[in-house]
Amino acid sequence: MSQMLEIRWHGRAGQGVVTAGELLGESTMHAGMYFQAFPEYGAERMGAPIKAYTRLSTEVIEIHSPILDPDMVVVVNPNLIGVVDITEGVKQDGTLIINTTHSPEALRKRLGFESGQVWCVDATSIAIEEFRRDIPSTLILGVVAKASELVDLDAVVETTRETLGGKLRPEIVEANVRAIQRAYEECSQG
């Protein structure tokens, strides 16, 4: 039976949202899956709100459009809550993953999201501790792995090492790996 997971990402330009969506897709290729990862933005400046999309599937993906009814929504920048309708179109049994210091219960109430799952992680603090910069997108992949049956944490870690290893210094790559593992362990669901 075919399985597809459609994810919409919300963040700000420069926070690594597009890169995180691509890393997620690449990590599922190890399991023989197919993916699409693409941004939705124009000539935005650094810090402007952006959306990105990731589709993961056990079969070839023949859809080529933005994701309007996501199974999962990932909010990298918590300041977008109230600015952008992050629950727009999310399926009733969908999943929200939010970078925040608040509890899943508090966010569920604030957003009026009565069904589905809400996962929270203080990704900003983890990023600052591990990278000394507020770039939380990559580490949220750990929460995506925990919240989804289609994504494997070990595959995310391996893909992160492979992909970032050619671009960044080894200590930065390992900081990303530690951050992903910490997010996986430190997230909470409600």
Stockholm file with secondary structure:
# STOCKHOLM 1.0

chainA/1-190         MSQMLEIRWHGRAGQGVVTAGELLGESTMHAGMYFQAFPEYGAERMGAPIKAYTRLSTEVIEIHSPILDPDMVVVVNPNLIGVVDITEGVKQDGTLIINTTHSPEALRKRLGFESGQVWCVDATSIAIEEFRRDIPSTLILGVVAKASELVDLDAVVETTRETLGGKLRPEIVEANVRAIQRAYEECSQG
#=GR chainA/1-190 SS CCCEEEEEEEEETTSSHHHHHHHHHHHHHTTTCEEEEEEECSSCCTTCEEEEEEEEESSCCCCCSCCSSCSEEEESCGGGBTTBCTTTTCCTTCEEEEECSSCHHHHHHHHTCCSSEEEEECHHHHHHHHHSSCCCTGGGHHHHHHHCSSCCHHHHHHHHHHHHHTTSCHHHHHHHHHHHHHHHHHCEEC
#=GC SS_cons         CCCEEEEEEEEETTSSHHHHHHHHHHHHHTTTCEEEEEEECSSCCTTCEEEEEEEEESSCCCCCSCCSSCSEEEESCGGGBTTBCTTTTCCTTCEEEEECSSCHHHHHHHHTCCSSEEEEECHHHHHHHHHSSCCCTGGGHHHHHHHCSSCCHHHHHHHHHHHHHTTSCHHHHHHHHHHHHHHHHHCEEC
//
